[in-house]
Amino acid sequence: MPVLRDSLALTFVMSALGCLVLGPWVIRRLQALRWCQPLRHDDCPPLQTLQRTKQGTPTMGGLLVLGVAAAAAAASGGLSRPEGWWVLGAAVMLGAVGLIDDLLKLRRPKATGLRGWPKLLAALAVGSGIGVLSSGGQRVVVPWAGASLELGWWWIPLAAFTVAGSAHAVNLTDGMDGLAAGCLALAFGALGLYAALERHDGLVAVWCAGMAGSCAGFLWFNSAPASVFLGDVGALALGGALGVLALLAHAALGLAIIGGIFVAEALSVMAQVGSYRWGNHRRIFRVAPLHHHFQLGGVAEPKLVVRFWIIGLVLAALGFSALS
């Protein structure tokens, strides 16, 4: 265990420092390529006013986060087993979908990217593939029960739902400076500790350490006022990787607690859409996702982000306790 502990600490530090060192160069390159945030929220005038200052900020910084995390994890043995390649492959494939989405937003007049269904189907396909590849470990730990369930063929639908749900929930959360990156660092950290201390799975723990460190380092540039954004390429890739790692740690159910912030954000969008379509155009929230509801309620963005981090920390600790 001391060797694993040292390896995880080193991976985290390498990943965080990698982002800190390469961040300024990457931001300059994104600016040179003119990969900068377009103005959106045309259908919500209050948000358009609040988001106007973000226009022109470099985006697609998720390329840096994913690249550094993968390099740090690989250097620590993260590709020593097939499962490590599954994590990398899922992140790259979902990142490619996000990259296409980001590039389309830069080129289209109203900054519209891919429609929701193609992105969802792509994520479900990636999750199903992970389910097939990992079909030898069809167990999931039940929080607070001290037991696990054998799922049989239900493992594949669970894998598809976990990866797609995690990817899209993180993408929805990525709407304020530092919000998604900070919550991801906490979620990866809690999942990595569980994998190391309870599952004794060094590979999953190493990947979590690399991802957590990279997200933490990225916050140096992504915290308010942000110098760079994750973009869909980062949010979809990191969210998908979080889902895959939870599956490999048999912690898919616990991820709903550890990543409770992401769950709440996704549910707020689902509730808002459902209420509007089938409830005589009534809205439950001022606007969804949830963080914008509070923002329009008068809470300043930096304070709101820190409050979400605090809640995310509590949920990460609660999820770790529920699984242990």
C-alpha positions in Angstrom: 0.0 0.0 0.0 2.8 2.6 0.7 4.1 2.0 -2.8 0.7 2.6 -4.3 0.2 5.6 -2.2 3.4 7.2 -3.4 2.6 6.3 -7.0 -0.8 8.0 -6.7 0.7 11.1 -5.1 3.4 11.3 -7.8 0.8 10.9 -10.6 -1.4 13.6 -9.1 1.5 16.0 -8.8 2.9 15.3 -12.3 -0.5 15.8 -13.8 -1.2 19.1 -11.9 2.3 20.5 -12.8 1.9 19.4 -16.4 -1.2 21.6 -16.7 0.4 24.5 -14.9 3.5 24.4 -17.1 1.8 23.8 -20.5 -1.3 25.9 -19.8 0.1 29.3 -20.9 1.4 27.8 -24.2 -1.9 26.0 -24.9 -3.9 29.2 -24.2 -1.7 31.1 -26.7 -2.2 28.4 -29.3 -6.0 28.4 -28.8 -6.0 32.2 -29.2 -3.9 31.9 -32.4 -6.3 29.4 -33.8 -9.2 31.7 -32.8 -10.8 28.8 -30.9 -12.6 31.2 -28.6 -16.0 31.2 -26.9 -18.8 32.5 -29.1 -21.8 34.3 -27.6 -24.7 32.0 -27.0 -27.9 31.8 -25.0 -29.9 33.7 -27.6 -33.1 32.2 -26.2 -32.5 33.6 -22.7 -31.8 37.3 -22.7 -30.8 37.4 -18.9 -28.1 34.8 -19.4 -26.9 36.5 -22.6 -26.2 39.6 -20.6 -24.4 37.6 -17.8 -22.3 35.6 -20.3 -21.3 38.4 -22.6 -18.0 38.9 -20.8 -17.0 35.3 -21.5 -17.1 35.9 -25.3 -13.7 35.6 -26.8 -12.2 33.5 -24.0 -10.2 30.5 -25.5 -12.1 27.2 -25.3 -11.3 23.5 -25.9 -8.8 23.6 -23.0 -10.0 20.1 -22.3 -7.4 19.0 -24.9 -4.8 20.0 -22.4 -6.5 18.3 -19.4 -7.0 15.1 -21.2 -3.6 14.9 -22.8 -1.7 15.7 -19.5 -3.9 13.3 -17.5 -3.4 10.5 -20.0 0.4 11.0 -20.1 0.7 11.1 -16.3 -1.4 7.9 -15.9 0.5 6.1 -18.7 3.8 7.0 -17.1 2.5 5.5 -13.8 1.4 2.2 -15.4 -2.1 3.2 -16.4 -1.8 1.3 -19.7 -0.3 -1.9 -18.2 -3.7 -3.7 -18.4 -6.4 -3.7 -21.1 -8.7 -1.7 -18.8 -6.4 1.3 -19.0 -6.8 1.3 -22.8 -10.5 1.2 -22.4 -10.5 4.3 -20.3 -8.2 6.1 -22.8 -10.2 4.9 -25.8 -13.6 6.0 -24.3 -12.2 9.4 -23.4 -10.7 9.9 -26.8 -13.8 8.9 -28.7 -16.1 11.1 -26.6 -13.5 13.9 -26.8 -13.7 13.6 -30.6 -17.4 14.0 -30.5 -17.0 17.1 -28.3 -14.3 18.5 -30.5 -16.6 18.3 -33.5 -19.3 20.0 -31.5 -17.0 22.8 -30.4 -15.7 23.4 -33.9 -19.2 23.6 -35.4 -20.1 26.2 -32.8 -17.2 28.3 -34.0 -18.3 28.1 -37.6 -22.0 28.4 -37.5 -23.7 31.9 -37.2 -25.7 31.1 -34.1 -23.0 29.0 -32.4 -25.0 25.9 -32.7 -23.1 22.6 -32.5 -24.2 19.0 -32.9 -27.8 18.2 -32.0 -28.4 16.4 -28.7 -29.4 13.0 -30.1 -26.2 12.3 -32.1 -24.1 13.1 -29.0 -26.2 10.9 -26.8 -26.2 8.0 -29.2 -22.4 8.2 -29.5 -22.0 8.2 -25.7 -24.4 5.2 -25.4 -22.4 3.3 -28.1 -19.2 4.0 -26.2 -20.7 2.9 -22.9 -22.1 -0.3 -24.5 -18.7 -1.1 -25.9 -17.2 -0.7 -22.5 -19.9 -3.0 -21.1 -19.1 -5.7 -23.6 -15.4 -5.4 -23.0 -15.8 -5.5 -19.2 -18.5 -8.2 -19.2 -16.3 -10.4 -17.0 -16.8 -8.1 -14.0 -20.6 -7.8 -13.9 -20.8 -6.7 -10.3 -21.8 -3.4 -8.7 -21.4 -2.4 -5.1 -24.7 -1.3 -3.4 -24.1 1.8 -1.3 -24.5 1.3 2.5 -25.4 -2.4 2.0 -21.9 -3.8 2.3 -22.7 -6.2 -0.6 -22.6 -6.3 -4.4 -25.0 -7.4 -7.1 -24.3 -9.7 -10.0 -26.1 -8.1 -12.9 -25.6 -10.6 -15.7 -26.6 -9.2 -19.1 -28.0 -6.1 -17.3 -24.4 -5.0 -17.0 -24.3 -3.7 -20.6 -27.3 -1.4 -20.2 -25.8 -0.2 -16.9 -22.5 0.6 -18.6 -24.2 2.4 -21.4 -26.3 4.5 -19.0 -23.3 5.2 -16.7 -20.9 6.4 -19.4 -23.5 8.4 -21.4 -25.1 9.9 -18.2 -21.8 10.9 -16.7 -20.5 12.4 -19.9 -23.6 14.5 -20.5 -24.1 15.5 -16.9 -20.6 16.9 -16.7 -21.2 18.7 -20.0 -24.3 20.3 -18.6 -22.4 21.4 -15.4 -19.6 23.1 -17.5 -21.3 26.5 -17.6 -19.4 28.6 -15.0 -15.7 29.4 -14.4 -14.2 26.5 -12.6 -17.4 24.7 -11.8 -17.0 21.5 -13.7 -13.2 21.2 -13.3 -13.4 21.6 -9.5 -16.3 19.1 -9.1 -14.5 16.7 -11.4 -11.3 16.9 -9.3 -13.3 16.0 -6.2 -15.2 13.2 -7.9 -12.0 11.6 -9.4 -10.3 12.0 -6.0 -13.0 10.2 -4.1 -13.3 7.4 -6.7 -9.5 7.0 -6.8 -9.3 6.7 -3.0 -12.0 4.1 -3.0 -10.3 2.1 -5.8 -7.0 2.2 -3.9 -8.1 1.6 -0.4 -11.1 -0.7 -0.8 -10.7 -2.3 -4.2 -6.9 -2.4 -4.2 -7.0 -1.6 -7.9 -3.9 0.5 -8.7 -4.8 1.0 -12.3 -8.1 2.6 -11.7 -6.6 4.6 -8.8 -3.7 5.9 -11.0 -6.1 7.0 -13.7 -8.2 8.8 -11.1 -5.1 10.5 -9.7 -4.1 11.6 -13.2 -7.5 13.0 -14.0 -7.9 14.7 -10.6 -4.4 16.3 -10.8 -5.0 17.6 -14.3 -8.4 19.1 -13.4 -6.8 20.7 -10.3 -4.0 22.2 -12.4 -6.4 23.4 -15.0 -8.3 25.4 -12.3 -5.3 27.7 -12.2 -6.4 29.1 -15.5 -10.1 28.1 -15.4 -11.1 29.7 -12.1 -12.9 33.0 -12.2 -12.3 35.0 -14.3 -11.4 32.1 -16.6 -8.5 32.4 -19.1 -9.7 29.2 -20.8 -12.7 26.9 -20.9 -12.9 23.1 -21.0 -15.2 23.0 -24.0 -17.3 20.1 -25.0 -14.1 18.2 -25.9 -13.1 18.3 -22.3 -16.4 17.9 -20.6 -17.6 14.9 -22.6 -14.2 13.2 -22.4 -13.7 13.7 -18.7 -17.3 12.8 -17.8 -17.1 9.7 -19.9 -13.8 8.7 -18.3 -15.3 9.2 -14.9 -18.2 6.8 -15.8 -15.8 4.1 -17.2 -13.6 4.3 -14.1 -16.7 3.9 -11.8 -17.7 0.8 -13.8 -14.2 -0.7 -13.4 -14.3 0.0 -9.7 -17.8 -1.6 -9.5 -18.9 1.8 -8.1 -21.5 2.8 -10.7 -24.2 3.2 -8.1 -21.9 5.1 -5.8 -21.0 7.5 -8.6 -24.5 8.9 -8.3 -23.5 10.1 -4.8 -19.9 11.0 -5.4 -20.9 13.0 -8.5 -24.1 14.2 -7.0 -23.6 17.7 -8.3 -23.6 16.4 -11.9 -26.7 14.3 -11.2 -28.5 17.4 -9.8 -27.6 19.5 -12.9 -28.8 16.8 -15.3 -32.0 16.2 -13.4 -32.7 20.0 -13.4 -32.5 20.0 -17.2 -34.7 16.9 -17.5 -37.3 18.4 -15.1 -37.3 21.7 -16.9 -37.7 20.2 -20.4 -40.4 17.8 -19.2 -42.4 20.6 -17.4 -42.2 22.9 -20.4 -43.2 20.3 -22.9 -45.9 18.5 -21.0 -46.9 21.1 -18.4 -48.4 23.9 -20.5 -45.0 25.5 -20.9 -44.5 26.0 -17.2 -40.9 26.2 -16.0 -39.8 24.8 -12.7 -36.5 26.8 -12.6 -35.7 30.3 -13.8 -33.5 28.6 -16.3 -31.6 25.2 -16.4 -29.1 23.8 -15.6 -29.4 24.4 -11.9 -26.4 26.7 -11.5 -27.9 29.2 -13.8 -31.2 29.1 -11.8 -29.3 30.4 -8.7 -27.2 32.8 -10.8 -30.3 34.5 -12.0 -31.5 34.5 -8.4 -28.7 36.9 -7.6 -25.9 34.7 -6.4 -22.6 35.9 -7.8 -20.8 33.4 -10.0 -17.6 33.0 -7.9 -19.6 32.5 -4.7 -21.9 30.1 -6.4 -19.0 28.0 -7.8 -17.4 27.7 -4.4 -20.7 26.7 -2.8 -21.1 23.9 -5.4 -17.5 22.8 -4.7 -18.3 22.6 -1.0 -21.4 20.5 -1.7 -19.4 18.4 -4.1 -16.8 17.7 -1.4 -19.5 16.7 1.1 -21.1 14.4 -1.5 -17.7 12.9 -2.5 -17.0 12.1 1.1 -20.5 10.7 1.6 -20.2 8.5 -1.5 -16.8 7.2 -0.4 -18.3 6.3 3.0 -21.4 4.6 1.4 -19.2 2.4 -0.8 -16.6 1.5 1.9 
